[in-house]
């Protein structure tokens, strides 16, 4: 469980850093826009990094797991929407 949470955190931070580099144009030609499909896949990857360990916790320890899946899912959606620049 601790390994899944640690890997989820590492990959989640990696997705956020890669999205930040993409939005700032690091390593891309000067006049190019950020690739929307790449940003969407990074957002989906971040959501999986948050939801995966929470789902594993729910499966392995159902008596001690609280409803953090909903909270984690909402947090992941907020971060993905903020990364993609979508206004609600």
C-alpha positions as CSV (number, residue, x, y, z in Angstrom):
1,X,0.0,0.0,0.0
2,X,2.8,2.4,0.9
3,X,4.6,1.5,-2.4
4,X,1.5,2.2,-4.4
5,X,1.0,5.6,-2.7
6,X,4.7,6.5,-3.2
7,X,4.7,5.5,-6.9
8,X,1.4,7.4,-7.4
9,X,2.9,10.5,-5.8
10,X,6.1,10.3,-7.9
11,X,4.2,9.7,-11.2
12,X,1.7,12.4,-10.3
13,X,4.4,15.0,-9.7
14,X,6.0,13.9,-13.0
15,X,2.8,14.4,-14.8
16,X,2.4,17.9,-13.3
17,X,6.0,18.9,-14.2
18,X,5.6,17.6,-17.8
19,X,2.3,19.5,-18.2
20,X,4.0,22.6,-16.8
21,X,6.8,22.3,-19.3
22,X,4.4,21.8,-22.1
23,X,2.3,24.8,-21.2
24,X,5.4,27.0,-21.0
25,X,6.8,25.8,-24.3
26,X,9.9,24.2,-22.9
27,X,11.6,22.3,-25.7
28,X,9.1,23.2,-28.4
29,X,9.4,25.6,-31.3
30,X,8.7,29.2,-30.3
31,X,5.4,29.8,-32.1
32,X,3.8,26.5,-31.4
33,X,0.8,26.0,-29.1
34,X,0.7,23.4,-26.3
35,X,-0.5,20.0,-27.6
36,X,-4.0,19.5,-26.3
37,X,-4.0,15.7,-26.6
38,X,-0.7,15.4,-24.7
39,X,-2.0,17.7,-21.9
40,X,-5.2,15.6,-21.8
41,X,-3.2,12.4,-21.4
42,X,-1.1,14.0,-18.7
43,X,-4.2,15.0,-16.9
44,X,-5.6,11.6,-17.2
45,X,-2.4,10.1,-15.9
46,X,-2.5,12.5,-12.9
47,X,-6.1,11.4,-12.1
48,X,-5.0,7.8,-12.2
49,X,-2.1,8.5,-9.9
50,X,-4.5,10.0,-7.4
51,X,-7.3,7.5,-7.8
52,X,-5.2,4.3,-8.1
53,X,-3.8,4.2,-4.5
54,X,-7.1,5.3,-3.1
55,X,-8.9,2.5,-4.9
56,X,-6.3,0.0,-3.8
57,X,-6.7,1.2,-0.2
58,X,-10.5,0.7,-0.6
59,X,-10.0,-2.9,-1.9
60,X,-7.4,-4.0,0.6
61,X,-8.7,-2.4,3.8
62,X,-12.5,-1.8,3.3
63,X,-13.2,-1.5,7.0
64,X,-10.7,1.4,7.5
65,X,-11.1,3.2,4.2
66,X,-13.2,6.3,4.3
67,X,-14.9,7.9,1.3
68,X,-11.7,9.5,0.2
69,X,-12.2,8.2,-3.4
70,X,-14.7,11.0,-4.0
71,X,-12.5,13.6,-2.4
72,X,-9.5,12.4,-4.4
73,X,-11.5,12.3,-7.6
74,X,-12.8,15.8,-7.1
75,X,-9.2,17.0,-6.4
76,X,-7.9,15.3,-9.5
77,X,-10.6,16.8,-11.7
78,X,-9.9,20.3,-10.3
79,X,-6.2,20.0,-11.1
80,X,-6.8,18.6,-14.6
81,X,-9.3,21.4,-15.3
82,X,-6.8,24.0,-14.0
83,X,-4.0,22.5,-16.1
84,X,-5.9,22.5,-19.3
85,X,-7.1,26.0,-18.7
86,X,-10.8,25.2,-18.9
87,X,-13.0,27.8,-17.2
88,X,-16.2,26.7,-15.6
